[in-house]
Amino acid sequence: MAFLPFRERARIVLFRWPAIIAGLFVALGIHIVLTAFGLGVVFLQPQPAEGGGIAAAGLLVWSGLAWITAAFIGGYVTAWVADASRYVESLFHGLVLWGALTFILMFLPPSTMGLGMDTDSLPALSIISSVAWFVAIGGLLSLCTTVWGAIIGSRVVAEVETKEAGTYRAA
């Protein structure tokens, strides 16, 4: 291990896994609640035989918004818990959170719903293509919002750290 002079230690990125886990649980909780709300709204109304495509498209859009919202709030929480007041720290925390969140959201739902890769039950190629485009675009948008949330969280942390103790008002 190399010795760093004291003045160079400020450049080291402090990575905090508990902050990633906290942001991940917050993001997963928000995503589950928002997705359940969307499912409840869609399946509350009777579904006509031919009109299911509109409800499916609406549910797909709602799921994307839930993913983006959860990613933003998770990134904010991660930066806040990590006490990341520097841009680079918040960026790395946000990127790792996004990777973990995306992996869990893409890996767990198919395995828990029992969807196998049986060739008799594969959906149409147009549906697979639509879902693939949704995941690609939603993933990029959630990456941006996770990092954005982490950066905003780091700015709040930096602002709180620079305030003097006497400037806070009692509730």
N, C-alpha and C positions, 0 to 999 in steps of 0.2 A: 504494500500500500504506500502510495507516495505521500509525502508530507507537503501540505499546502500552508504557505504563510497565512497569518491571521487575516490579512486584508483580502486574500483570494477566496476565503471561505464563503463570502457573501455571494459568490457566483454559483455555488453548488445548489442544485435543485433539490429541495427536501421533498421527498415523495412519501405520502402518508396513505397506506392501504386502508386504515379504518375510515378515512374520509371517502375513499372510493366505495367501500361497502355501504356506508351510510347513504351516499347519493344513489347507489344502485337500488337499495331497498325503497327509498323514497320514490324513485322513478318507476320501479316495478309496481309499487302500490298505486300510484296515480294512473299508470297505464291500465292496470287491471280494473280499477273502478270506472274509468272513462270508457273502456271497451265494453264492460258489462252494461253501462248505461246505454250505449249505442245499440247493443244487442237487444236490450229490453225495449227500446223505442221501436226498433225495426220489427220485432216479433210480436209486439203488442197489437198491431193491426193485422187483419186477415190478409194473407198473401194470395193474390190471384195466380192462376197457373202460368200465364204468359207474362205477368208483370213483375216477376221475381228479379229480373235483371236490373231494374231501377233501384230496388231495395238493396241488392248486392253491391251495386256501384256506390250507393250512399253509405253503406256500411264500410266499404273499402276506404272511402274518403274520410269517414269519421275515425276509422282505425289509424289512418295516417296522421290526422290531427292529434289524436291521443298520443301517438308515438312521439311526435314533435314536441308537444306540450310536456310530456313526462321527461323527455331528454333535456329540455331547457331547465326545468325545475331541479332535476337531478344534478345537472352541471352546476347550478347555483349553490345547491346544498353542499356538493363536493368541495367547491372552492371555499365556502364558508367554514366547513368543518376542518378542512386542511389548513386554515388560516393562511391561505396563499395570497399574499398581498402583491406578488410580482406576476407580471404577465406570463412569463415562461412557466412558472409553477402552475398557474391556473390552466394554461394550455395543455400541459402534460396530464394533469389530473382529468381534464375534460376529455382528452383523447382516450385515455384508459377507461374511463367510465363509459364512453360511447361504445368502445369495443366490447366490454363486458355486457352492457345492456343489449346491444345488437345480437351478440351470440346467444344470450339467454332467450330473447324474444324469437329468434329464428330457430333455435334448437328445441326448446321445451314444448311449444304448442303442438307440433306434429307428433311428438313422442307421447304426450299425455292424452291426446285425442284418439290415439290408436290408428292413425292413418299409416297404412303400410304401403309398400311399393309394389303391390300386386298389380299385374298388368291388366287384369279384368276391371279394376276399379280406378284406373287413371282418368283424370278429367280430360276434357278436350284440350287440344294444343292452344287454342285461342285463350282459354282460361289460364293455362300455365303461363303463356306469354304476358297476359295482363298482370298476373300476380308478380311475375319476375320484374316487369317494369315498375310496378308499385313499390316493390322492395328496393329496387335500385334507386329510384327517385326519393322515396321516403328515407332510405338510409343516408343519402347525401344531405337531405334537409335536416335530418335528426343530428347528423355530425355537426352541421353548422350551428344548430340551436344549442347543442350540448356545449360546444366551445364558447358560444356567445354567452350562455348562462354562467359558465365558469369564469369568464372574463368580467362579467357584471358582478358576480359574487366576489371576485378578487378586488374590484374597485371599492365595493362596500367595506370589505375587510380593511383595505388601506385607509379608507376614510375614517373608520372607527378607530384605527390605531393612531391616527394623527390628531384626533380630538383630545383636548385636555380633559382630565378627570372632572374638573369643576364645571364643564360646560353642559353636562347632562342634567336634565330636569327630572325630578321625581314624578312618578305616575300619579 
